[in-house]
Amino acid sequence: MSNYSFSQNNTLNIESNSPNAPFMISIDCDGTQLHCFGITIENTSDIAIVETLTLKNPDFSSLNNTLKVVWANEGDKCAILINAKFELVFDFENQHSYARSLKNHPPTEGWKRFELNYAPIVHTVFSKELFEQKNQSLSKAITTLSEENSENNRLELFKDLMNATIIVPIHTPESDPNHNIYTFDIENYPRVVCAYTNYTAYEEAIDIPLYSKAIQADFLCHHAIEWDISHILLSNEKNESVLIYKEEFPLIALSHSAQTMSYTQRLNYMSKFLIKEENSVSHEEIDTLATFLQDYSWVQKAYLFRSTANSGATMLGILGGKESNKDHVALFKGLIDLSKSKETPVYKNCELTILEENSYLYQSVTLLIPPCYTQKISEETEEKLEVSEE
């Protein structure tokens, strides 16, 4: 396997020989076209170009590009990847060639051409490189998060992880039913699983004789919740890493765990990562709020909660009867007046939210958050309810 870095303005001239067979490829690129020649070498005097494939206006980045040439173990098949994406494949044994598009290729006698997309040869011969291609988005998410550890970047990484397969080291061959995932003690973090986005990243990082296996990330996190594992250190081929904490495992495991959950269980499971009870409000402040809400007869229940995001504002969720927009405005103005009279930061920063029945927010809040206010029913109303029930 050979890697070549270049920019769009570079010319590229590459020759790569098969390690085990009398074949080679030659690549010429001027930034706008890439020509790849398949060559047989019977001896020094019998060299022949047997196939030519051309890429016109390839999808190059204006800055850095990587071209990778990969030969199969037997040496009779070769793949060319540009920026981790399969572009061309030569099968010298069967005289077959593959390209993303069959347009603009000059005819070649004796060789058959096929579209590369979904070609079985990629899955059967170049599975490791295909694995790397599938995890490109995950690798980029690691880069982005390592540059800026923001909540949004972290969630984007988790979204990619939910559908990704990663590489982990194991003690014994995968065929051994008792094999275990290897853990490391890293600085102040004991029992860390080191996971990798592709085999290149794994081989560059692990310099001791270990076995490895590919495992779905959501499946790993689902079981790691119960295992004696503190963190997962996820790395890409650029040696960039992010640390995933044990309390984050359930979120990544959601796509796997949800398969056996009922709707209510899934809602409960997901809601825990989105909202949480507001615990910073004092009993005195809650009593003041309850007294204030009694003046609004349409308010049935109130909930104080906040987003799980660190910067999330305190939310006042209101469940009401047949209220109108005027009622909403009156309540909003009343909260403003309350914040002025009490000079309490909780009320000043509170965001009013009307909970609509059957909405996801309503179901999540009523499932997880205890009400901070419940409308008191008068004795007269209770008597009417009892009569109606009889």
N, C-alpha and C positions, 0 to 999 in steps of 0.2 A: 504494500500500500504506500502510495506517495502523495504528498500534499504540496500544492503550489499556490502561493499567494500572489495576487496581481491586482492592479487597478484597471479601470475601463480604458485608460489611455495606454496601457502597456501592450506590447506585442508579446506573444507567448509561443515558444517553440519547445515542445516536450517530446522525448522519446522514452518509451517504457517497454522493457523486455519482459516476457513471461518468465517466471522463475523456474518452470518445470517443462516447458514445451517450446517448440521452434516458432514462436509467434511474437509479434511486437505491435505496438501502435505508435503512431506519430501524430502530434497535434500542433496545428498552426492557428494562431488567433491574432487578429489585428484590432480587436475591440468591437468590430461590427459583425464579423463573421468568424466562425470557428470551424475549421476543417479537421476531421479525424480520419486517419488512414489505418486500416487493418492490413498487416503485413505478415506474410509467411517467410520463414528463413530455413530453407532446406540445407544450404551451405553458403559460404561466403560469396559464391558466384551465382547462386540461385535465390534471389530475393525478389518477391513479387507483391505488389499491392493488390489485394483481393477484394477489398470493400472500402468505400468512401462515404462518409456521412458528413453532412454540413448543417451547422446551426446558423441561421441568418438572424441578426439582431437578437442575440441571446440576452436573457434577463440578468444583465450584470448590474451590480451596484456601482455608483459613480466613484466610490472610495475603495473599500477592501472587498476582494472576492477570493474564494478558495476553490481550486479545482483539485479533485481527488481522483486518482487512478487506482482501481482495486482489481487485482487478479484473483480468480478462484484458486482454491488449493491445488487443483489438478493442473492449473496453468493454461487451460484451453478456453477460458471465458474471461472477459474483461468488462468492467463497468466504469463509466466516467460520470462523476457527480460534480455539479457546480453549485456552490453554496449549500452543500448537504442535500441537494436534490438530484435524483437520477435524471440524466439527460440522454445518455447513449449506452448501449450494451452490444458487445461483439461476442458471438458464440462461434468460435473457430471450428469446434468439433462438428457441429451440425450445419455450418455455413448459414447461420441466421444472424440478422442484425435487428436492433430495436432502437426506436427513437420516439420522442414525445409526439412529433409530427412527421408524417412521411412525405410532406411537400418539400420541393426544392432539392431533392436528392438526385444526383445523376445516376443513371442505370448502371448496374453491375451484373456481369454474367455469372450465373451459378449460385448467387446468394439470394435468400428470401428475406423480405423485410416485414417487420411487424410493429404495430404501435406499442410503445413501452408501457403505457398506463395499464395497470392490473396484469401485466405479463407474469406468468408463473415463475419464470426464471429469476425474477427479483426476489420472490419469497423463498425459493428453494436454494439458491446459490449465494445470494447477497443479503441474507437475513439480518446480519449485524448492521450493515449500512442502512437497510430499510428501517430498522429500529431507531437509528440516529435521526433519520429523516422525520419519522413520526413525532419525535420528541423535540423538534426544533422550537416550537412555541414555548415548551416548558423550559428549555435552555435559555431562551431570551428572557423569560419571566424571572429566572434566577439572576441574570445580569441586571435587569431593571431594579429588582428588589435589593440587590447588593449595593447598587448605586444610591438608591433612596428607599429607606425602610419605612414606607408610608403604609397606612392601613389599606388604601386602595390597591397598591402594588402587591400587598400580601394576599388580598382576596383574589386578585388576578392569578397569582401563583397557585392558590388552592383550587381555583376553577380548572386550571390545566391539570393539576395533580389528580383530580377526581376521575379523569379519563385516561390517565397515563400509566404506562408500565415502566418500572425502574429496575436497576440492577443492584443487588445486595450480595455481600460475601456470605458464604455458608461454610460450616465446618467440614462437612463430608459431601460427596457427590449428591446431586439432586435426586438420583435414583434411589438413594437410601431414604426410606420412609421416616427415619428418625433424625434426619438432618436438621440443624438449627441455624438460625441467622446469627452471624458473628457480631458481637458488640465491642466497642472500644471505650476506654476511659479517656476523655479529651478535656484537659485542663480541669475546670471545676465541675464538669458534667460527666457523671459516671454512666456506664451502660448506654452508650449512644450507638444507634444504627447508622452506619455510613452508607448512603444510597447515591446512585449515579444515574444521570440521564441517558448515558449510552456506554458502550463497551470501551470506547476510547478513553473516556473520563475514568472509568474503573481501572483500566490497565495502567494509566499514568499515575494513579493515586495509590494503588495497592502493590507494594513491592515485596510482599511475603507470599509464600505459596498457599493460596486459598482457592476454594471453589467458589463459583458464583451462580446466581439464578436470576431470572427475570420474574418479577412479581408485580401485580397490579397494586398501585399505591393505595387505593381505597380499601382493598382487602388487607394490606399490611397494617394500615392505621386502625382498621376495625378490630383486629386481633391484638395489636400493640397496646390498646387501651387496657387490656387485662394482663399483659406481659410486664416483666420487670425491666422496662425500658424508659429512660428519662426523656430522650430527644431523638429526632432524626436529623442528621446532617446531610442535606441534599446538595450535590455538586454537579457542575457541568464540565464540558471538555476544556473550558478556559480556566479551570481551577478556581472558579467562583462558587461560593457556598452560602447557603442560608440555613439557619437553625430553626427547626420546627419543634414547638413545645408540646408536651404531653396533653395539655388542656386543649390544644388545637386538633388533636387526632380525631375526635368525634366529628368535627366539621368536614374534614377530608374524607372520612369514612361514610359520610351520609349516603352517597350513591349506592354503596354496598349494603349498608344497614337498612336502608329504606325498603329493600326488596321484600322483607318479611314483616313490615310494619303496616298497621292500619292507618287510615287517613288521620285520625286523631293523634296517633302515636307519632306520625311523621310531622304533623303540625307542631306538636309539643317539642319534638326533637329540634326542629328548625328554629322555632321561636326563641329558644334559649340562646341562640347565637345572634339574635337581632335585637331583642329588647330585654330589659331587666328592671326589677323594682327599684324605685328611687328611695334610697335609705338615708339620704342626707337631710331629710326634712324632719324637724323636731316635732314632738307631740303637740306642743303649743301651736306651732304653725299649722298642723293638720286640723286642730280644733278651730282655729281661726278660719281656715278654708271651709270647714264643714258648716260653721255658723253663717258664713257668707253665702254658701250654696243653698241654704234653706230658703232664701228669698226668691229662688227661681224654682217654681213649682214643677216645671217640666223636666228638671234634672232628676233622674232616677238613681244613677250611680256615677261615681267619679273615681278615676285611677291615676296615680302618679307613677310614671315610669320614664325610662330614658333609653336611648339607643346604646348598644354595647360598645359603640365607638367612643373613644376617650373624649372626643370633643362634642359628644351628643348632648343636646339641650334637654332640660327636664320637660316632659310632656304631661299635660293635664288632659286625660281622655274623659270625655263626657258621654254618658249613655242617657238619652232622653226619650221623652214621649213624642207627641205630635207637635214638635216645635217648628218655628218658622225662622227665616233668615234674620228677622228683626230680633227674635229671641237670642240668636247667636251673637249678634252685634251688641245687644244689651249686656250679655254675659261678658263679652270681651272688654267692653268699656268698664264694667264693674271690676274686672281683674286689674285693669290699669289703675283705677282709683284705689283699689286695695293695696297695690304695690306702693303707691305714693304715700298712703296713710301709715302703712306698716314699715316702709323702708326695708323690706325684706328681700334679699337677692333672689330667693326661691321664686317669689311671685313675679319679680321683675323679668327674670329670664325664662319664665314658664311659657311654653307654646301650647295654645289651646287646640285640641283636636276633637272633633265630633265623631264618635264611633258609630259607624253605620252597620246595622245588623247584617250578618252573613258575609261581611267583608273579612279578608284575611287578618287585618289588623285587629278587628273586633274579636275574632275567634282567638287570636294569639293572646291578646291582653286579658280577656276574661278567663283564659285557660291558665295563665301563669301568674298574673298580678292580682293580689287581693285588693278590693276596693278600699279607698281611703274615706269614702263617704257613701252612705246608702240612705235614700229618702225615707223618712219616717212616715208611716201610714197612720193617719188619724183614727181614733176609735170609731168614728162614724163610718169611715171608709172600710175599716175592718168588718164592721157589722154588715155593711152592704155586700162585701165579698163572701162572708159566711152564708148570708141568705141566698146569694146566687149559686153557691156550691150545693146548698140543700136542694 
